[in-house]
């Protein structure tokens, strides 16, 4: 009875959460230049959950009319750009459809995919393959019994053996697998090589070196760095996650996320204070932070108006629109520079998205959904997709030695290198935690609201206490995703 009641409450919470959207900042809308969100922001009070398969004007349906009569295996995805949709069709959809003659994969590209998924699942409907914006998005769906246990498929396809352990474990709930991360994402620093060269600046290896460059850039009338939360407040969590990793340290955050230590500690406070310092100094694009989205920021970086762009590695996919021609090789990416607290190369681990199976799908459709997901979890798929669509399909594999970037474009090859470097760091335990992957949902929302501190509507102490209060409730209710253990030395 208790489990049934919890399931009912979670279903209600899922539907209610649609009104505020999902706080994920690593994907993109297709209907404007805002490159931070998959979601619309309008209310769905009048949404009819029984019509979840109805595609709105902004939904692109990828269906092969020549395969009419085959059963459909369905997947809803975010509203990727046309070139990315074409790559998806050629490399995944057409390959799957050609692999057998009974089913066809039908993909719908939906800008409001997170909200649409929640609405449909609350009504026990929705696509066979469930897109999710990270493990924290998945957790309530598992507790509400909306997602299929994938342990059997994991054994059949050997997923645990080939996927990086922190990413595999992030998709488990109570020891069983319910989602797989399709691609790694990390927070770091894009820089314009020409800007650094023209100004006599070396690529920073420490936070002090980076801050010195940003100070000089401001003096020269440039932006210190360019990113912004225009139209999508969750961009704030990029900075929060970075500083929790590099100032609070992965070791402290591991203890916090496992309940061994309170959020109210000197390390977390120092991280929040560092973010406030960067805000006050204008390092976050100054007053234009609220006026810039990812596309506009990358345009400014390309136009040599700033040395740095601080953001997610998946921004490679949008950089391709601005770093073209003789500018193509001006951009490069580095992990966040070393700090006194974290001197080694360390990556804040995030997820491009997760893939799950609808618990209410037909059994035969579940088997085919697992087959489709497995097609995306191998080095060959990563190589083909990255060549056509750089920045998104960094499959979290333990072994990437077979991925050959020799014939790829500059941006695609650079992205492969980043993913390979992340894989090496993870194998050494040098990683921290991006909030949309490892924090429970209410705590993540508080992370997004770190600008309360920046605007001084909350003190650091008040804000950190609010994190503790939200997390404690979620921890006690078993809503915290699995926390992989970093190198504790």
VOKOLMI-374256 format. One record per residue (C-alpha): residue number from 0; residue in three letters; x, y, z. Coordinates in nm, 2 decimals, always signed. Layout:
[NUM,ALA,[X,Y,Z]];
...
//
This chain:
[0,UNK,[+0.00,+0.00,+0.00]];
[1,UNK,[+0.28,+0.24,+0.09]];
[2,UNK,[+0.45,+0.18,-0.25]];
[3,UNK,[+0.13,+0.23,-0.44]];
[4,UNK,[+0.06,+0.55,-0.25]];
[5,UNK,[+0.42,+0.67,-0.33]];
[6,UNK,[+0.37,+0.59,-0.70]];
[7,UNK,[+0.04,+0.79,-0.71]];
[8,UNK,[+0.21,+1.09,-0.54]];
[9,UNK,[+0.50,+1.07,-0.78]];
[10,UNK,[+0.27,+1.06,-1.08]];
[11,UNK,[+0.10,+1.37,-0.95]];
[12,UNK,[+0.43,+1.54,-0.90]];
[13,UNK,[+0.54,+1.45,-1.25]];
[14,UNK,[+0.24,+1.61,-1.40]];
[15,UNK,[+0.27,+1.92,-1.18]];
[16,UNK,[+0.63,+1.96,-1.26]];
[17,UNK,[+0.54,+2.01,-1.63]];
[18,UNK,[+0.42,+2.36,-1.53]];
[19,UNK,[+0.77,+2.47,-1.44]];
[20,UNK,[+0.97,+2.26,-1.69]];
[21,UNK,[+1.28,+2.06,-1.63]];
[22,UNK,[+1.60,+2.24,-1.52]];
[23,UNK,[+1.85,+2.10,-1.77]];
[24,UNK,[+2.09,+2.33,-1.96]];
[25,UNK,[+2.27,+2.10,-2.19]];
[26,UNK,[+2.04,+2.08,-2.49]];
[27,UNK,[+1.88,+2.31,-2.75]];
[28,UNK,[+1.55,+2.44,-2.87]];
[29,UNK,[+1.51,+2.43,-3.25]];
[30,UNK,[+1.27,+2.71,-3.30]];
[31,UNK,[+1.50,+3.00,-3.21]];
[32,UNK,[+1.87,+3.07,-3.13]];
[33,UNK,[+1.85,+2.98,-2.77]];
[34,UNK,[+2.09,+2.69,-2.74]];
[35,UNK,[+2.04,+2.59,-2.38]];
[36,UNK,[+1.70,+2.42,-2.35]];
[37,UNK,[+1.50,+2.15,-2.50]];
[38,UNK,[+1.18,+2.28,-2.35]];
[39,UNK,[+0.91,+2.54,-2.40]];
[40,UNK,[+0.81,+2.75,-2.11]];
[41,UNK,[+0.44,+2.78,-2.16]];
[42,UNK,[+0.20,+2.62,-1.92]];
[43,UNK,[+0.04,+2.29,-2.01]];
[44,UNK,[-0.26,+2.33,-1.78]];
[45,UNK,[-0.49,+2.25,-2.07]];
[46,UNK,[-0.28,+1.97,-2.21]];
[47,UNK,[-0.47,+1.65,-2.30]];
[48,UNK,[-0.27,+1.36,-2.19]];
[49,UNK,[-0.47,+1.12,-2.40]];
[50,UNK,[-0.35,+1.29,-2.72]];
[51,UNK,[+0.02,+1.24,-2.65]];
[52,UNK,[+0.09,+1.12,-3.00]];
[53,UNK,[-0.05,+1.43,-3.16]];
[54,UNK,[+0.24,+1.63,-3.31]];
[55,UNK,[+0.22,+2.01,-3.28]];
[56,UNK,[+0.33,+2.25,-3.55]];
[57,UNK,[+0.68,+2.26,-3.41]];
[58,UNK,[+0.73,+1.88,-3.40]];
[59,UNK,[+0.92,+1.71,-3.68]];
[60,UNK,[+0.81,+1.35,-3.74]];
[61,UNK,[+1.06,+1.13,-3.91]];
[62,UNK,[+0.87,+0.84,-4.06]];
[63,UNK,[+0.93,+0.63,-4.38]];
[64,UNK,[+0.61,+0.61,-4.57]];
[65,UNK,[+0.76,+0.33,-4.79]];
[66,UNK,[+0.76,+0.11,-4.48]];
[67,UNK,[+0.39,+0.15,-4.42]];
[68,UNK,[+0.25,-0.16,-4.26]];
[69,UNK,[+0.54,-0.23,-4.03]];
[70,UNK,[+0.49,-0.19,-3.65]];
[71,UNK,[+0.63,+0.14,-3.52]];
[72,UNK,[+0.90,+0.16,-3.25]];
[73,UNK,[+0.87,+0.52,-3.13]];
[74,UNK,[+1.12,+0.77,-2.99]];
[75,UNK,[+1.07,+1.13,-2.90]];
[76,UNK,[+1.38,+1.35,-2.91]];
[77,UNK,[+1.46,+1.71,-2.86]];
[78,UNK,[+1.43,+1.96,-3.15]];
[79,UNK,[+1.77,+1.92,-3.30]];
[80,UNK,[+1.88,+2.13,-3.60]];
[81,UNK,[+1.80,+1.99,-3.95]];
[82,UNK,[+2.16,+1.88,-4.02]];
[83,UNK,[+2.15,+1.68,-3.70]];
[84,UNK,[+1.81,+1.53,-3.77]];
[85,UNK,[+1.94,+1.41,-4.11]];
[86,UNK,[+2.24,+1.25,-3.95]];
[87,UNK,[+2.01,+1.08,-3.70]];
[88,UNK,[+1.80,+0.94,-3.98]];
[89,UNK,[+2.09,+0.81,-4.19]];
[90,UNK,[+2.30,+0.66,-3.92]];
[91,UNK,[+2.04,+0.53,-3.67]];
[92,UNK,[+1.69,+0.52,-3.82]];
[93,UNK,[+1.78,+0.39,-4.17]];
[94,UNK,[+2.03,+0.14,-4.02]];
[95,UNK,[+1.77,+0.00,-3.78]];
[96,UNK,[+1.50,-0.02,-4.04]];
[97,UNK,[+1.73,-0.21,-4.27]];
[98,UNK,[+1.83,-0.45,-4.00]];
[99,UNK,[+1.49,-0.63,-4.01]];
[100,UNK,[+1.16,-0.62,-4.19]];
[101,UNK,[+0.90,-0.62,-3.92]];
[102,UNK,[+0.94,-0.28,-3.75]];
[103,UNK,[+1.03,+0.08,-3.84]];
[104,UNK,[+1.18,+0.34,-3.60]];
[105,UNK,[+0.97,+0.65,-3.60]];
[106,UNK,[+1.13,+0.96,-3.44]];
[107,UNK,[+0.96,+1.28,-3.33]];
[108,UNK,[+1.18,+1.58,-3.27]];
[109,UNK,[+1.00,+1.78,-3.00]];
[110,UNK,[+1.13,+2.11,-2.86]];
[111,UNK,[+0.92,+2.05,-2.54]];
[112,UNK,[+1.02,+1.68,-2.51]];
[113,UNK,[+1.07,+1.67,-2.13]];
[114,UNK,[+0.72,+1.81,-2.07]];
[115,UNK,[+0.57,+1.59,-2.34]];
[116,UNK,[+0.73,+1.28,-2.19]];
[117,UNK,[+0.60,+1.35,-1.84]];
[118,UNK,[+0.25,+1.42,-1.96]];
[119,UNK,[+0.23,+1.10,-2.17]];
[120,UNK,[+0.38,+0.88,-1.90]];
[121,UNK,[+0.15,+1.02,-1.64]];
[122,UNK,[-0.13,+0.88,-1.86]];
[123,UNK,[+0.05,+0.55,-1.91]];
[124,UNK,[+0.12,+0.64,-2.27]];
[125,UNK,[+0.42,+0.78,-2.46]];
[126,UNK,[+0.69,+0.65,-2.69]];
[127,UNK,[+0.86,+0.31,-2.66]];
[128,UNK,[+1.20,+0.47,-2.61]];
[129,UNK,[+1.21,+0.74,-2.34]];
[130,UNK,[+1.44,+1.04,-2.37]];
[131,UNK,[+1.55,+1.20,-2.04]];
[132,UNK,[+1.75,+1.51,-1.96]];
[133,UNK,[+1.98,+1.33,-1.72]];
[134,UNK,[+1.95,+1.07,-1.43]];
[135,UNK,[+1.78,+1.32,-1.20]];
[136,UNK,[+1.50,+1.35,-1.45]];
[137,UNK,[+1.47,+0.97,-1.46]];
[138,UNK,[+1.46,+0.90,-1.09]];
[139,UNK,[+1.09,+1.01,-1.02]];
[140,UNK,[+0.98,+0.82,-1.33]];
[141,UNK,[+1.13,+0.50,-1.19]];
[142,UNK,[+0.97,+0.55,-0.85]];
[143,UNK,[+0.64,+0.60,-1.03]];
[144,UNK,[+0.69,+0.27,-1.21]];
[145,UNK,[+0.69,+0.43,-1.56]];
[146,UNK,[+1.02,+0.29,-1.68]];
[147,UNK,[+1.12,-0.07,-1.76]];
[148,UNK,[+1.39,-0.24,-1.56]];
[149,UNK,[+1.67,-0.30,-1.81]];
[150,UNK,[+1.88,-0.55,-1.61]];
[151,UNK,[+1.80,-0.83,-1.85]];
[152,UNK,[+1.90,-0.62,-2.15]];
[153,UNK,[+2.22,-0.50,-1.98]];
[154,UNK,[+2.32,-0.86,-1.94]];
[155,UNK,[+2.22,-0.95,-2.30]];
[156,UNK,[+2.42,-0.67,-2.45]];
[157,UNK,[+2.70,-0.65,-2.20]];
[158,UNK,[+2.64,-0.28,-2.12]];
[159,UNK,[+2.80,-0.29,-1.77]];
[160,UNK,[+3.12,-0.43,-1.91]];
[161,UNK,[+3.17,-0.16,-2.18]];
[162,UNK,[+3.02,+0.16,-2.03]];
[163,UNK,[+3.22,+0.38,-1.79]];
[164,UNK,[+3.12,+0.28,-1.44]];
[165,UNK,[+3.01,+0.62,-1.31]];
[166,UNK,[+2.78,+0.66,-1.61]];
[167,UNK,[+2.64,+0.31,-1.59]];
[168,UNK,[+2.57,+0.34,-1.22]];
[169,UNK,[+2.41,+0.68,-1.27]];
[170,UNK,[+2.13,+0.50,-1.45]];
[171,UNK,[+2.06,+0.26,-1.17]];
[172,UNK,[+1.79,+0.28,-0.91]];
[173,UNK,[+1.81,+0.05,-0.61]];
[174,UNK,[+2.07,-0.15,-0.79]];
[175,UNK,[+1.88,-0.20,-1.12]];
[176,UNK,[+1.93,-0.03,-1.45]];
[177,UNK,[+1.66,+0.20,-1.58]];
[178,UNK,[+1.85,+0.44,-1.81]];
[179,UNK,[+2.17,+0.47,-2.01]];
[180,UNK,[+2.35,+0.80,-2.07]];
[181,UNK,[+2.39,+0.84,-2.45]];
[182,UNK,[+2.68,+1.08,-2.43]];
[183,UNK,[+2.92,+1.24,-2.18]];
[184,UNK,[+2.91,+1.62,-2.12]];
[185,UNK,[+3.15,+1.81,-1.91]];
[186,UNK,[+3.18,+2.17,-1.80]];
[187,UNK,[+3.49,+2.34,-1.92]];
[188,UNK,[+3.64,+2.64,-2.11]];
[189,UNK,[+3.63,+2.70,-2.48]];
[190,UNK,[+3.88,+2.96,-2.59]];
[191,UNK,[+3.96,+3.15,-2.91]];
[192,UNK,[+4.32,+3.07,-3.00]];
[193,UNK,[+4.37,+3.38,-3.21]];
[194,UNK,[+4.25,+3.61,-2.93]];
[195,UNK,[+4.50,+3.45,-2.69]];
[196,UNK,[+4.78,+3.47,-2.94]];
[197,UNK,[+4.71,+3.83,-3.05]];
[198,UNK,[+4.72,+3.94,-2.69]];
[199,UNK,[+5.02,+3.74,-2.58]];
[200,UNK,[+4.81,+3.52,-2.35]];
[201,UNK,[+4.91,+3.16,-2.28]];
[202,UNK,[+4.64,+2.90,-2.24]];
[203,UNK,[+4.56,+2.91,-1.87]];
[204,UNK,[+4.65,+2.61,-1.66]];
[205,UNK,[+4.54,+2.75,-1.33]];
[206,UNK,[+4.24,+2.95,-1.22]];
[207,UNK,[+4.47,+3.24,-1.12]];
[208,UNK,[+4.61,+3.25,-1.48]];
[209,UNK,[+4.26,+3.25,-1.62]];
[210,UNK,[+4.14,+3.52,-1.39]];
[211,UNK,[+4.44,+3.74,-1.49]];
[212,UNK,[+4.35,+3.70,-1.86]];
[213,UNK,[+3.99,+3.79,-1.79]];
[214,UNK,[+4.10,+4.10,-1.59]];
[215,UNK,[+4.31,+4.21,-1.88]];
[216,UNK,[+4.04,+4.14,-2.13]];
[217,UNK,[+3.80,+4.37,-1.94]];
[218,UNK,[+4.06,+4.64,-1.94]];
[219,UNK,[+4.09,+4.61,-2.32]];
[220,UNK,[+3.71,+4.66,-2.36]];
[221,UNK,[+3.64,+4.29,-2.42]];
[222,UNK,[+3.42,+4.04,-2.23]];
[223,UNK,[+3.61,+3.84,-1.97]];
[224,UNK,[+3.41,+3.54,-2.09]];
[225,UNK,[+3.08,+3.49,-2.28]];
[226,UNK,[+2.79,+3.28,-2.17]];
[227,UNK,[+2.45,+3.38,-2.05]];
[228,UNK,[+2.12,+3.26,-1.92]];
[229,UNK,[+1.89,+3.46,-2.16]];
[230,UNK,[+1.57,+3.27,-2.18]];
[231,UNK,[+1.70,+2.98,-1.98]];
[232,UNK,[+1.80,+3.03,-1.61]];
[233,UNK,[+1.94,+2.68,-1.56]];
[234,UNK,[+2.26,+2.79,-1.73]];
[235,UNK,[+2.34,+2.91,-1.38]];
[236,UNK,[+2.40,+2.55,-1.28]];
[237,UNK,[+2.70,+2.52,-1.51]];
[238,UNK,[+2.89,+2.76,-1.29]];
[239,UNK,[+2.76,+2.62,-0.96]];
[240,UNK,[+2.86,+2.26,-1.07]];
[241,UNK,[+3.21,+2.38,-1.18]];
[242,UNK,[+3.29,+2.55,-0.85]];
[243,UNK,[+3.14,+2.27,-0.64]];
[244,UNK,[+3.39,+2.04,-0.82]];
[245,UNK,[+3.70,+2.27,-0.83]];
[246,UNK,[+3.66,+2.46,-0.50]];
[247,UNK,[+3.45,+2.24,-0.27]];
[248,UNK,[+3.63,+1.94,-0.43]];
[249,UNK,[+3.49,+1.60,-0.55]];
[250,UNK,[+3.58,+1.44,-0.22]];
[251,UNK,[+3.37,+1.68,-0.02]];
[252,UNK,[+3.08,+1.66,-0.27]];
[253,UNK,[+3.09,+1.28,-0.25]];
[254,UNK,[+3.05,+1.29,+0.13]];
[255,UNK,[+2.77,+1.55,+0.09]];
[256,UNK,[+2.58,+1.34,-0.17]];
[257,UNK,[+2.61,+1.02,+0.03]];
[258,UNK,[+2.49,+1.19,+0.35]];
[259,UNK,[+2.82,+1.16,+0.53]];
[260,UNK,[+2.85,+1.54,+0.55]];
[261,UNK,[+2.61,+1.83,+0.55]];
[262,UNK,[+2.59,+2.09,+0.27]];
[263,UNK,[+2.66,+2.34,+0.53]];
[264,UNK,[+3.04,+2.31,+0.53]];
[265,UNK,[+3.33,+2.54,+0.45]];
[266,UNK,[+3.40,+2.38,+0.11]];
[267,UNK,[+3.05,+2.43,-0.03]];
[268,UNK,[+3.04,+2.78,+0.11]];
[269,UNK,[+3.37,+2.86,-0.06]];
[270,UNK,[+3.24,+2.74,-0.39]];
[271,UNK,[+2.93,+2.96,-0.37]];
[272,UNK,[+3.14,+3.25,-0.26]];
[273,UNK,[+3.37,+3.20,-0.56]];
[274,UNK,[+3.08,+3.21,-0.80]];
[275,UNK,[+2.97,+3.54,-0.64]];
[276,UNK,[+3.32,+3.68,-0.68]];
[277,UNK,[+3.31,+3.59,-1.05]];
[278,UNK,[+2.97,+3.75,-1.08]];
[279,UNK,[+3.08,+4.07,-0.90]];
[280,UNK,[+3.40,+4.10,-1.12]];
[281,UNK,[+3.20,+4.07,-1.44]];
[282,UNK,[+3.36,+3.74,-1.54]];
[283,UNK,[+3.02,+3.60,-1.64]];
[284,UNK,[+2.98,+3.84,-1.94]];
[285,UNK,[+2.92,+4.13,-1.70]];
[286,UNK,[+2.58,+4.29,-1.73]];
[287,UNK,[+2.51,+4.10,-2.05]];
[288,UNK,[+2.49,+3.77,-1.88]];
[289,UNK,[+2.11,+3.79,-1.88]];
[290,UNK,[+2.11,+3.91,-2.25]];
[291,UNK,[+2.31,+3.63,-2.41]];
[292,UNK,[+2.23,+3.27,-2.50]];
[293,UNK,[+2.47,+3.01,-2.62]];
[294,UNK,[+2.44,+3.10,-2.99]];
[295,UNK,[+2.50,+3.47,-2.93]];
[296,UNK,[+2.79,+3.39,-2.70]];
[297,UNK,[+2.96,+3.17,-2.95]];
[298,UNK,[+2.92,+3.44,-3.21]];
[299,UNK,[+3.10,+3.68,-2.98]];
[300,UNK,[+3.37,+3.43,-2.92]];
[301,UNK,[+3.41,+3.38,-3.29]];
[302,UNK,[+3.42,+3.76,-3.35]];
[303,UNK,[+3.71,+3.78,-3.11]];
[304,UNK,[+3.51,+3.98,-2.85]];
[305,UNK,[+3.62,+3.75,-2.56]];
[306,UNK,[+3.90,+3.50,-2.49]];
[307,UNK,[+3.67,+3.25,-2.32]];
[308,UNK,[+3.33,+3.07,-2.33]];
[309,UNK,[+3.26,+2.88,-2.01]];
[310,UNK,[+3.01,+2.60,-2.08]];
[311,UNK,[+2.93,+2.24,-2.16]];
[312,UNK,[+3.14,+2.04,-2.41]];
[313,UNK,[+2.83,+1.97,-2.61]];
[314,UNK,[+2.85,+2.33,-2.73]];
[315,UNK,[+3.08,+2.19,-3.00]];
[316,UNK,[+2.76,+2.12,-3.20]];
[317,UNK,[+2.67,+2.49,-3.21]];
[318,UNK,[+3.02,+2.62,-3.25]];
[319,UNK,[+3.01,+2.46,-3.60]];
[320,UNK,[+2.78,+2.74,-3.70]];
[321,UNK,[+3.02,+3.02,-3.61]];
[322,UNK,[+3.37,+2.88,-3.64]];
[323,UNK,[+3.37,+2.83,-4.02]];
[324,UNK,[+3.61,+2.89,-4.30]];
[325,UNK,[+3.94,+3.04,-4.18]];
[326,UNK,[+3.79,+3.06,-3.83]];
[327,UNK,[+3.72,+2.69,-3.79]];
[328,UNK,[+4.04,+2.61,-3.60]];
[329,UNK,[+4.04,+2.92,-3.38]];
[330,UNK,[+3.83,+2.74,-3.11]];
[331,UNK,[+3.96,+2.49,-2.86]];
[332,UNK,[+3.85,+2.34,-2.54]];
[333,UNK,[+4.02,+2.28,-2.20]];
[334,UNK,[+3.90,+2.13,-1.87]];
[335,UNK,[+3.85,+2.39,-1.60]];
[336,UNK,[+4.19,+2.51,-1.49]];
[337,UNK,[+4.36,+2.38,-1.17]];
[338,UNK,[+4.28,+2.53,-0.84]];
[339,UNK,[+4.46,+2.51,-0.51]];
[340,UNK,[+4.19,+2.27,-0.39]];
[341,UNK,[+4.19,+2.05,-0.70]];
[342,UNK,[+4.53,+2.07,-0.87]];
[343,UNK,[+4.49,+1.77,-1.11]];
[344,UNK,[+4.30,+1.76,-1.44]];
[345,UNK,[+3.94,+1.69,-1.32]];
[346,UNK,[+3.61,+1.68,-1.51]];
[347,UNK,[+3.27,+1.77,-1.39]];
[348,UNK,[+3.07,+1.48,-1.53]];
[349,UNK,[+2.73,+1.55,-1.70]];
[350,UNK,[+2.51,+1.38,-1.94]];
[351,UNK,[+2.38,+1.48,-2.28]];
[352,UNK,[+2.07,+1.28,-2.23]];
[353,UNK,[+1.95,+0.94,-2.10]];
[354,UNK,[+1.76,+0.66,-2.29]];
[355,UNK,[+1.51,+0.44,-2.12]];
[356,UNK,[+1.23,+0.20,-2.21]];
[357,UNK,[+0.86,+0.27,-2.15]];
[358,UNK,[+0.72,+0.03,-1.89]];
[359,UNK,[+0.38,+0.04,-2.07]];
[360,UNK,[+0.52,-0.05,-2.41]];
[361,UNK,[+0.43,-0.39,-2.56]];
[362,UNK,[+0.68,-0.66,-2.47]];
[363,UNK,[+0.80,-0.70,-2.83]];
[364,UNK,[+0.85,-0.33,-2.85]];
[365,UNK,[+1.06,-0.33,-2.54]];
[366,UNK,[+1.29,-0.58,-2.70]];
[367,UNK,[+1.32,-0.37,-3.01]];
[368,UNK,[+1.37,-0.05,-2.80]];
[369,UNK,[+1.66,-0.22,-2.63]];
[370,UNK,[+1.81,-0.32,-2.97]];
[371,UNK,[+1.79,+0.05,-3.08]];
[372,UNK,[+1.95,+0.17,-2.76]];
[373,UNK,[+2.23,-0.08,-2.80]];
[374,UNK,[+2.29,+0.04,-3.15]];
[375,UNK,[+2.38,+0.38,-3.00]];
[376,UNK,[+2.61,+0.24,-2.73]];
[377,UNK,[+2.91,+0.15,-2.94]];
[378,UNK,[+3.22,+0.31,-3.08]];
[379,UNK,[+3.12,+0.27,-3.45]];
[380,UNK,[+2.80,+0.47,-3.38]];
[381,UNK,[+2.99,+0.74,-3.19]];
[382,UNK,[+3.24,+0.77,-3.48]];
[383,UNK,[+2.98,+0.80,-3.75]];
[384,UNK,[+2.75,+1.04,-3.55]];
[385,UNK,[+3.04,+1.26,-3.43]];
[386,UNK,[+3.17,+1.30,-3.78]];
[387,UNK,[+2.83,+1.43,-3.89]];
[388,UNK,[+2.71,+1.59,-3.57]];
[389,UNK,[+3.00,+1.70,-3.34]];
[390,UNK,[+2.95,+1.76,-2.97]];
[391,UNK,[+2.66,+1.54,-2.87]];
[392,UNK,[+2.73,+1.17,-2.92]];
[393,UNK,[+3.03,+1.11,-2.68]];
[394,UNK,[+2.93,+0.76,-2.60]];
[395,UNK,[+3.06,+0.68,-2.24]];
[396,UNK,[+3.26,+0.38,-2.33]];
[397,UNK,[+3.56,+0.25,-2.13]];
[398,UNK,[+3.75,+0.18,-2.45]];
[399,UNK,[+3.75,+0.44,-2.73]];
[400,UNK,[+4.06,+0.31,-2.90]];
[401,UNK,[+3.87,+0.21,-3.21]];
[402,UNK,[+3.73,+0.56,-3.27]];
[403,UNK,[+3.93,+0.70,-3.56]];
[404,UNK,[+3.91,+1.08,-3.59]];
[405,UNK,[+4.16,+1.09,-3.87]];
[406,UNK,[+3.91,+1.18,-4.14]];
[407,UNK,[+3.69,+1.40,-3.93]];
[408,UNK,[+3.65,+1.77,-3.94]];
[409,UNK,[+3.85,+1.98,-3.70]];
[410,UNK,[+3.56,+2.03,-3.45]];
[411,UNK,[+3.45,+1.66,-3.46]];
[412,UNK,[+3.81,+1.55,-3.40]];
[413,UNK,[+3.85,+1.79,-3.12]];
[414,UNK,[+3.54,+1.66,-2.96]];
[415,UNK,[+3.66,+1.30,-2.98]];
[416,UNK,[+3.98,+1.41,-2.80]];
[417,UNK,[+3.77,+1.57,-2.52]];
[418,UNK,[+3.56,+1.26,-2.48]];
[419,UNK,[+3.88,+1.04,-2.47]];
[420,UNK,[+4.04,+1.26,-2.21]];
[421,UNK,[+3.72,+1.24,-2.00]];
[422,UNK,[+3.73,+0.87,-2.02]];
[423,UNK,[+4.09,+0.85,-1.91]];
[424,UNK,[+4.02,+1.09,-1.62]];
[425,UNK,[+3.71,+0.89,-1.51]];
[426,UNK,[+3.92,+0.57,-1.51]];
[427,UNK,[+4.16,+0.74,-1.27]];
[428,UNK,[+3.88,+0.87,-1.05]];
[429,UNK,[+3.94,+1.23,-1.13]];
[430,UNK,[+3.58,+1.36,-1.16]];
[431,UNK,[+3.32,+1.57,-1.00]];
[432,UNK,[+2.94,+1.59,-1.03]];
[433,UNK,[+2.72,+1.79,-1.26]];
[434,UNK,[+2.39,+1.86,-1.09]];
[435,UNK,[+2.15,+1.73,-1.35]];
[436,UNK,[+2.33,+1.40,-1.35]];
[437,UNK,[+2.39,+1.33,-0.98]];
[438,UNK,[+2.17,+1.57,-0.77]];
[439,UNK,[+1.80,+1.50,-0.69]];
[440,UNK,[+1.55,+1.72,-0.87]];
[441,UNK,[+1.46,+1.97,-0.59]];
[442,UNK,[+1.82,+2.02,-0.49]];
[443,UNK,[+1.90,+2.07,-0.86]];
[444,UNK,[+1.64,+2.35,-0.87]];
[445,UNK,[+1.81,+2.52,-0.57]];
[446,UNK,[+2.14,+2.49,-0.76]];
[447,UNK,[+1.98,+2.67,-1.06]];
[448,UNK,[+1.87,+2.95,-0.82]];
[449,UNK,[+2.23,+3.03,-0.72]];
[450,UNK,[+2.17,+3.38,-0.87]];
[451,UNK,[+1.99,+3.46,-0.55]];
[452,UNK,[+2.34,+3.49,-0.41]];
[453,UNK,[+2.47,+3.69,-0.71]];
[454,UNK,[+2.18,+3.94,-0.68]];
[455,UNK,[+2.22,+3.94,-0.29]];
[456,UNK,[+1.86,+3.83,-0.22]];
[457,UNK,[+2.01,+3.55,-0.02]];
[458,UNK,[+2.33,+3.53,+0.17]];
[459,UNK,[+2.58,+3.25,+0.11]];
[460,UNK,[+2.48,+3.10,+0.45]];
[461,UNK,[+2.11,+3.12,+0.38]];
[462,UNK,[+2.15,+2.97,+0.03]];
[463,UNK,[+2.37,+2.68,+0.15]];
[464,UNK,[+2.12,+2.61,+0.43]];
[465,UNK,[+1.84,+2.59,+0.17]];
[466,UNK,[+2.05,+2.33,-0.02]];
[467,UNK,[+2.08,+2.13,+0.30]];
[468,UNK,[+1.71,+2.15,+0.37]];
[469,UNK,[+1.60,+2.04,+0.02]];
[470,UNK,[+1.87,+1.76,+0.00]];
[471,UNK,[+1.79,+1.62,+0.34]];
[472,UNK,[+1.43,+1.56,+0.25]];
[473,UNK,[+1.52,+1.40,-0.08]];
[474,UNK,[+1.79,+1.19,+0.07]];
[475,UNK,[+1.56,+1.06,+0.34]];
[476,UNK,[+1.30,+0.97,+0.07]];
[477,UNK,[+1.56,+0.78,-0.14]];
[478,UNK,[+1.55,+1.02,-0.43]];
[479,UNK,[+1.93,+1.07,-0.47]];
[480,UNK,[+2.08,+0.91,-0.78]];
[481,UNK,[+2.37,+0.68,-0.72]];
[482,UNK,[+2.70,+0.86,-0.64]];
[483,UNK,[+3.01,+0.72,-0.80]];
[484,UNK,[+3.32,+0.74,-0.58]];
[485,UNK,[+3.60,+0.97,-0.70]];
[486,UNK,[+3.97,+0.93,-0.62]];
[487,UNK,[+3.97,+1.00,-0.25]];
[488,UNK,[+4.35,+1.06,-0.22]];
//
